[in-house]
Amino acid sequence: MTTLFDRIQPAAKFRITKGQIAKFLGIAEWLIKDIQRWRYVLFVHRGDKGGQFISYRKLEQWKNAIASHIQKCQTLQQLNFLKAAIARDSKKYGKQYDDGVKLFLYQIWQKCQENMLREREAIAIATVD
């Protein structure tokens, strides 16, 4: 799929409940008969209309996982590599990303970058003194 998808591994790491899916779909929880976690999508068996695919990228856990990865970056190089991966992923799978998610992730990235640059500047000043 993508570097970002392989890094996050939602099928293995996300803990998704029927209640979360019902809220996401705007239906009653009892209408969800089963949830199958496939590598790239969820398949939801619904009592009212058969099956439905849901992209992991549409879920709140996806946004939170990416934000967590951004915050764990320790160098500007890692941070910029992750930004590029997010940009490629959101361009390729644009329909699966809400604009609000893109803005949220950019704001997290920008804050982390500012903090790293401030730390780098503080270290440079300290070594000059």
PLY file of the C-alpha trace (Angstrom):
ply
format ascii 1.0
element vertex 129
property float x
property float y
property float z
element edge 128
property int vertex1
property int vertex2
end_header
0.00 0.00 0.00
2.06 2.97 1.24
4.99 3.57 3.55
2.68 5.36 5.96
0.19 2.51 5.97
2.92 -0.04 6.63
4.25 2.11 9.45
0.89 2.46 11.22
-0.43 -1.09 10.60
-4.04 -0.33 11.51
-5.37 -3.87 11.06
-3.00 -5.13 13.73
-2.86 -2.14 16.07
-6.24 -0.38 16.06
-8.77 -1.53 18.65
-12.09 -0.81 16.98
-15.41 -1.52 18.65
-18.89 -1.95 17.24
-19.88 1.19 19.11
-17.19 3.25 17.36
-18.20 1.92 13.95
-21.90 2.50 14.65
-21.16 6.09 15.66
-19.00 6.59 12.56
-21.74 5.21 10.29
-24.56 6.95 12.16
-26.47 3.74 12.80
-27.57 1.75 15.82
-24.95 -0.62 17.21
-27.31 -3.59 17.01
-27.34 -3.24 13.21
-23.67 -4.26 13.10
-23.46 -8.04 12.99
-19.69 -8.39 12.63
-16.55 -6.43 11.83
-13.77 -8.04 9.83
-10.39 -6.36 10.08
-8.69 -6.79 6.75
-5.22 -5.48 6.03
-6.33 -2.32 4.21
-10.00 -1.88 5.14
-12.66 -2.87 7.60
-15.58 -4.91 6.32
-18.70 -4.28 8.35
-21.54 -6.81 8.16
-24.73 -4.83 8.61
-28.13 -6.22 9.43
-29.92 -3.58 7.37
-28.06 -3.62 4.06
-25.40 -6.30 3.82
-21.72 -5.41 3.92
-19.85 -2.12 3.85
-16.17 -1.30 3.47
-14.60 1.40 5.63
-11.11 2.75 5.07
-8.92 2.90 8.16
-7.94 6.38 6.98
-11.45 7.64 7.72
-11.26 6.67 11.38
-10.22 8.87 14.30
-7.57 6.28 15.24
-5.78 6.91 11.94
-5.48 10.63 12.64
-4.30 9.97 16.20
-1.76 7.36 15.09
-0.21 9.72 12.56
-0.16 12.56 15.10
1.60 10.25 17.55
4.22 9.32 14.94
4.82 12.99 14.20
5.32 13.77 17.89
7.77 10.88 18.30
10.13 12.18 15.60
13.47 13.11 17.14
15.16 14.81 14.18
14.11 17.25 11.49
15.05 14.62 8.92
12.59 12.12 10.43
9.94 14.82 10.70
10.34 15.88 7.07
10.38 12.26 5.86
7.10 11.66 7.69
5.61 14.87 6.28
6.48 13.71 2.76
4.94 10.29 3.44
1.74 11.92 4.72
1.62 14.21 1.67
2.04 11.27 -0.74
-0.56 9.21 1.09
-3.13 12.00 1.29
-2.59 12.88 -2.38
-2.98 9.29 -3.53
-5.94 8.56 -1.24
-7.40 12.07 -1.08
-11.02 10.92 -0.89
-10.19 9.07 2.32
-8.85 12.17 4.08
-11.04 14.96 5.38
-9.65 18.49 5.02
-9.86 18.90 8.81
-7.55 15.90 9.30
-4.98 17.30 6.88
-5.03 20.65 8.68
-4.78 18.99 12.11
-1.77 16.91 11.05
-0.07 19.90 9.46
-0.51 21.91 12.66
1.01 19.09 14.74
3.91 18.80 12.28
4.47 22.56 12.30
4.53 22.70 16.09
7.04 19.84 16.29
9.23 21.49 13.66
9.18 24.80 15.57
10.14 23.02 18.79
13.02 21.21 17.10
14.31 24.41 15.52
14.09 26.21 18.87
16.02 23.40 20.56
18.64 23.44 17.81
19.00 27.21 18.20
19.29 26.93 22.00
22.02 24.31 21.65
23.89 26.46 19.13
23.73 29.47 21.48
24.85 27.39 24.45
27.88 26.04 22.59
28.96 29.54 21.52
28.89 30.84 25.11
0 1
1 2
2 3
3 4
4 5
5 6
6 7
7 8
8 9
9 10
10 11
11 12
12 13
13 14
14 15
15 16
16 17
17 18
18 19
19 20
20 21
21 22
22 23
23 24
24 25
25 26
26 27
27 28
28 29
29 30
30 31
31 32
32 33
33 34
34 35
35 36
36 37
37 38
38 39
39 40
40 41
41 42
42 43
43 44
44 45
45 46
46 47
47 48
48 49
49 50
50 51
51 52
52 53
53 54
54 55
55 56
56 57
57 58
58 59
59 60
60 61
61 62
62 63
63 64
64 65
65 66
66 67
67 68
68 69
69 70
70 71
71 72
72 73
73 74
74 75
75 76
76 77
77 78
78 79
79 80
80 81
81 82
82 83
83 84
84 85
85 86
86 87
87 88
88 89
89 90
90 91
91 92
92 93
93 94
94 95
95 96
96 97
97 98
98 99
99 100
100 101
101 102
102 103
103 104
104 105
105 106
106 107
107 108
108 109
109 110
110 111
111 112
112 113
113 114
114 115
115 116
116 117
117 118
118 119
119 120
120 121
121 122
122 123
123 124
124 125
125 126
126 127
127 128
